[in-house]
Amino acid sequence: MGHDNRHRLAVDLSGNWRLYTQHTTPGTEMLGTVSQGDRTGALARTEAGVYVMVNAGAVTSLDQRRVKAALGISNNAGRPKTVGGRRVSLYLDDESLARAAKLGNGNMSEGIRQALAATRG
C-alpha cells in the first residue's frame, strides 16, 4: 500500500505565481506558489484573509490550517477555549463578514468580539 500524497500541501513564497495567473483581483495579495497533490497554482490571500489557489482564473479554496502550518502561522483560529459563551448562527452580508475576518486576522468570531469590545459604553 503506497502513501497517498493528494492532500499534501507545499508552499513556496519565492515561487513565480505569474506562471499560473496573470491577473489579480483587487484586494487579493499574491504570495507565491502552492502545490497540493498533483496540482500547482498561485497562492493568494483574499481581503477576508482566506488562502486560495489560483490557476488560469480558477480559484480553489485551500485547507486554511494546512496553509498556515506550511507558512509557520499559529493555528489558534476558531472557537477560543478560554472564552465562555455558546454557539449561535448569524446572518451577515459579505462586506460585514470580510470586515470581521480582517479584524480577527481570518477569524470572523474574533473580529466580531473585537468590534463589540470597541463599542462598549
Rosetta blueprint (number, residue, H / E / L):
1 M L
2 G L
3 H L
4 D L
5 N L
6 R L
7 H L
8 R L
9 L E
10 A E
11 V E
12 D E
13 L L
14 S L
15 G L
16 N L
17 W H
18 R H
19 L H
20 Y L
21 T L
22 Q L
23 H L
24 T L
25 T L
26 P L
27 G L
28 T L
29 E E
30 M E
31 L E
32 G E
33 T E
34 V E
35 S E
36 Q E
37 G L
38 D L
39 R E
40 T E
41 G E
42 A E
43 L E
44 A E
45 R E
46 T L
47 E L
48 A L
49 G L
50 V L
51 Y E
52 V E
53 M E
54 V E
55 N E
56 A L
57 G L
58 A E
59 V E
60 T E
61 S E
62 L L
63 D L
64 Q H
65 R H
66 R H
67 V H
68 K H
69 A H
70 A H
71 L H
72 G L
73 I L
74 S L
75 N L
76 N L
77 A L
78 G L
79 R L
80 P L
81 K L
82 T L
83 V L
84 G L
85 G L
86 R L
87 R L
88 V L
89 S L
90 L L
91 Y L
92 L L
93 D L
94 D H
95 E H
96 S H
97 L H
98 A H
99 R H
100 A H
101 A H
102 K H
103 L H
104 G L
105 N L
106 G L
107 N L
108 M H
109 S H
110 E H
111 G H
112 I H
113 R H
114 Q H
115 A H
116 L H
117 A H
118 A H
119 T L
120 R L
121 G L
